[in-house]
Amino acid sequence: MLRFLFVSLPLLLLFVIALGFGALNKSVLTVDFIFFKAELSVAVVTACFLVLGFALGILSMLARQLLLRRENRRLRRQTVQQNTDI
């Protein structure tokens, strides 16, 4: 339950701040991508980069988690092997 609060409260706070930011920033920007140009509001551009940053953060944490799990498995096998050799 405590873990749920530590995850959901900051996300809820971020969502409320994003809603306020989006409501106050309705101006349009011209975003020049490599192949095309698009006219987007400041809130949409900010939301896109927020989602992109969140996704990159999740992917980097997932990659590190997988490496740690693999190392943990290797060390467990090594420990079991050393205990059976004794």
C-alpha positions in Angstrom: 0.0 0.0 0.0 2.8 2.4 0.9 4.5 1.6 -2.4 1.3 2.5 -4.3 1.2 5.8 -2.5 4.8 6.6 -3.3 4.2 5.9 -7.0 0.7 7.3 -7.5 0.9 10.5 -5.6 3.8 12.0 -7.6 2.2 10.8 -10.8 -1.1 12.4 -9.8 0.7 15.7 -8.9 2.6 15.6 -12.2 -0.7 15.1 -14.0 -2.4 18.1 -12.2 0.6 20.3 -13.0 0.5 19.2 -16.7 -3.2 20.0 -16.9 -2.6 23.4 -15.5 0.4 24.0 -17.9 -1.7 22.8 -20.8 -4.6 25.1 -19.9 -2.4 28.1 -19.6 -0.2 27.6 -22.7 -2.4 27.4 -25.8 0.1 29.2 -28.1 1.2 27.4 -31.2 4.8 26.5 -32.0 6.2 25.5 -35.4 8.2 22.4 -34.8 10.7 21.6 -37.6 11.4 17.9 -37.8 13.9 16.6 -40.3 11.3 15.6 -42.9 8.4 17.8 -42.1 7.1 20.8 -40.1 4.2 20.7 -37.7 2.4 23.3 -35.8 1.7 22.1 -32.3 0.7 23.8 -29.0 3.3 24.2 -26.3 1.4 21.8 -24.1 1.5 19.0 -26.8 5.2 19.5 -27.4 5.8 19.4 -23.6 3.6 16.3 -23.2 5.4 14.5 -26.1 8.8 15.1 -24.5 7.6 14.1 -21.1 6.3 10.8 -22.4 9.5 10.3 -24.4 11.6 10.9 -21.3 9.5 8.7 -19.2 9.8 5.9 -21.8 13.5 6.3 -22.0 13.8 6.2 -18.2 11.7 3.0 -18.0 13.8 1.4 -20.7 17.1 2.2 -19.0 15.8 1.0 -15.7 14.5 -2.2 -17.3 17.9 -2.8 -19.0 19.7 -2.4 -15.7 17.2 -4.7 -13.9 17.8 -7.4 -16.5 21.5 -7.2 -16.1 21.3 -7.4 -12.3 19.0 -10.4 -12.5 21.4 -12.2 -14.8 24.3 -11.4 -12.5 22.2 -12.6 -9.5 21.4 -15.9 -11.2 25.1 -16.4 -12.0 26.2 -15.7 -8.5 23.5 -18.1 -7.1 24.7 -20.9 -9.3 28.2 -20.2 -8.3 27.3 -20.3 -4.6 25.4 -23.5 -5.0 28.2 -25.1 -6.9 30.7 -24.1 -4.2 28.5 -25.4 -1.5 28.1 -28.8 -3.2 31.9 -29.1 -3.8 32.6 -28.9 -0.1 
